[in-house]
Amino acid sequence: MSDFIFKIQPNIVLGSYTTGRLGQYVKNWGSKFMLVMDPVLKQVGLAEKVSRSLSDRNIDFFVYDNIPAVTDSQTIMNALTLAKEAHIHGVIGAGGAKAINLARAISSLYNEKNDVYSFVDGEEAKTTPLPLLVAPTTVRDTFVFTQRIPVTDARSSKLRLLKTQEGLTRMIVFDPNTTTSLTENQTASMSIEVLLIAIESYISQKATFFSDMIAEKAVELLGYAQEGAPTLTITTPQEVLFSQAGCMASLASASSSIGAGTLLAQCINARFKISRSLVSVILLPYIIEDAAKFRQDRLARLSHILNVAPVDSDEAGAVQALVEYTRQRIAHSNLPARLKDLNVTIEQLALCAEDAGDLEFMQSLQRSMTSDDLFDLLKLAF
């Protein structure tokens, strides 16, 4: 098991209506901010609430919402130019992963002198970052607690990982009320993605006792959110349980590592702008079946925690129950079950497997894998 090193950073705020207090949280960091906002927030009526929390406290800010389907290097360059011209004191990111990743990149690179592509190509940011607060409006964000930012290289459409400073983010605000704007389909796919993140952190070669504890709790909370609590004493609303599970799964992943499913979903999203959640949904049963060959005991434990396997089932039976549970949830939610349903070809998927094979996370997956192994996994799911 890997060495355990724990640092309490950033501050985490999780509670209903906390989005309305963003201005209170950032006012001690300065008076002029760049608000990087997911354009979807306008469509669902959340943009005004986020902006009002700042304007009501006399925070000077401007909104940047010209965000494409993925966070790419060109978008980072454009946003950084505007941020520097405005001489901002800090950055606020609100929305899904693409908005959060962009806000993190602006904060990290604001005081750097070198070109953005120096960092896309592997240089590590070392200057003092701008104060940063992020408010995810979805139930998961795999990288938000890490020192890596997934971005798409606009020159090649490949996934790259920006290396950031320690303690980049000052505060992360999870407001369960923002998740109520998600459609039923989005909630279903994201909840399954949270399960994938938790499982992969639990079976990773970098797992620690701490990441195990957090992953187990994430799975337990997710089970309560999806199937209901086993006793009437647990009355937490579903949206709060989802937010808690997503926060815990992201923490577990940061303390351990992402796995093959998450890595491939990121690479496919970077190249072809296909939803990470949908790719994660499709890959999860195959990830479990592959891991059952060498992590059967761990998967069986999660199956029992999720309460999908009979109490008296053996390890093999518990793992099979977990696989069946995921496939039933996919079918019940009317989500795609095959990668070919996403209008992507097997040849295109081969490129994504090669992209993933070039990234550092290959050294910390659930087992020793090559790009060929990743492609075999994609072929099974195709």
Salt bridges, closest charged atoms under 4 A:
GLU48 OE2 - ARG52 NH2 2.81
ASP65 OD2 - LYS42 NZ 3.05
ASP121 OD1 - ARG155 NH2 2.72
ASP153 OD2 - ARG155 NH2 2.80
ASP153 OD2 - ARG160 NE 3.91
GLU166 OE1 - LYS7 NZ 2.94
GLU193 OE1 - ARG140 NE 2.66
GLU193 OE2 - ARG276 NH1 3.17
ASP212 OD2 - ARG298 NH2 2.58
GLU216 OE2 - ARG301 NE 2.89
GLU220 OE1 - LYS217 NZ 2.90
GLU227 OE2 - ARG329 NH1 3.21
GLU289 OE2 - ARG327 NH1 3.00
ASP290 OD2 - ARG367 NE 2.98
ASP355 OD2 - ARG271 NE 2.52
GLU360 OE2 - ARG148 NE 2.96
ASP376 OD1 - LYS379 NZ 3.28
